[in-house]
Amino acid sequence: MARWIKAALPAVEGEQGENYEAPRGELEELLASLWSSMLDIDVAHIGRQAHFLT
């Protein structure tokens, strides 16, 4: 992702709290991997209910 686009995004915090629910199935794991790459955060911090655009 272009640096200037990434710089415009708010800081992202992982979601490893009580309500964390790991991705299930190939599609959710693929989506978590894509978000991880785009946002430069560990895939282990991306749960099923993560909201990055709010």
One Martini backbone bead per residue (centre of mass of N, CA, C, O) as a GRO file, in nm:
protein
   54
    1MET     BB    1   0.100   0.034   0.020
    2ALA     BB    2   0.090   0.343   0.017
    3ARG     BB    3   0.223   0.555   0.239
    4TRP     BB    4   0.013   0.791   0.223
    5ILE     BB    5  -0.230   0.611   0.280
    6LYS     BB    6  -0.138   0.482   0.546
    7ALA     BB    7  -0.098   0.760   0.697
    8ALA     BB    8  -0.419   0.827   0.688
    9LEU     BB    9  -0.458   0.615   0.883
   10PRO     BB   10  -0.542   0.494   1.159
   11ALA     BB   11  -0.455   0.345   1.422
   12VAL     BB   12  -0.383   0.003   1.489
   13GLU     BB   13  -0.543  -0.239   1.689
   14GLY     BB   14  -0.555  -0.514   1.831
   15GLU     BB   15  -0.763  -0.822   1.915
   16GLN     BB   16  -0.684  -0.969   2.246
   17GLY     BB   17  -0.938  -1.026   2.404
   18GLU     BB   18  -1.218  -1.169   2.525
   19ASN     BB   19  -1.363  -1.138   2.218
   20TYR     BB   20  -1.179  -1.315   2.072
   21GLU     BB   21  -1.198  -1.444   1.726
   22ALA     BB   22  -1.089  -1.658   1.523
   23PRO     BB   23  -1.042  -1.750   1.228
   24ARG     BB   24  -1.251  -1.932   0.989
   25GLY     BB   25  -1.125  -2.071   0.751
   26GLU     BB   26  -0.994  -1.986   0.450
   27LEU     BB   27  -1.121  -1.707   0.399
   28GLU     BB   28  -1.064  -1.573   0.676
   29GLU     BB   29  -0.757  -1.622   0.665
   30LEU     BB   30  -0.707  -1.458   0.410
   31LEU     BB   31  -0.822  -1.188   0.510
   32ALA     BB   32  -0.631  -1.160   0.752
   33SER     BB   33  -0.373  -1.159   0.581
   34LEU     BB   34  -0.438  -0.907   0.416
   35TRP     BB   35  -0.470  -0.708   0.651
   36SER     BB   36  -0.190  -0.755   0.767
   37SER     BB   37  -0.035  -0.646   0.521
   38MET     BB   38  -0.171  -0.361   0.494
   39LEU     BB   39  -0.135  -0.284   0.826
   40ASP     BB   40   0.112  -0.406   0.973
   41ILE     BB   41   0.005  -0.669   1.134
   42ASP     BB   42  -0.055  -0.925   1.319
   43VAL     BB   43  -0.258  -1.190   1.246
   44ALA     BB   44  -0.319  -1.265   1.555
   45HIS     BB   45  -0.489  -0.966   1.575
   46ILE     BB   46  -0.716  -1.093   1.379
   47GLY     BB   47  -1.048  -1.105   1.395
   48ARG     BB   48  -1.377  -1.164   1.313
   49GLN     BB   49  -1.466  -0.863   1.458
   50ALA     BB   50  -1.297  -0.670   1.312
   51HIS     BB   51  -1.246  -0.299   1.301
   52PHE     BB   52  -1.079  -0.062   1.073
   53LEU     BB   53  -1.314   0.163   0.953
   54THR     BB   54  -1.424   0.314   1.244
   0.00000   0.00000   0.00000
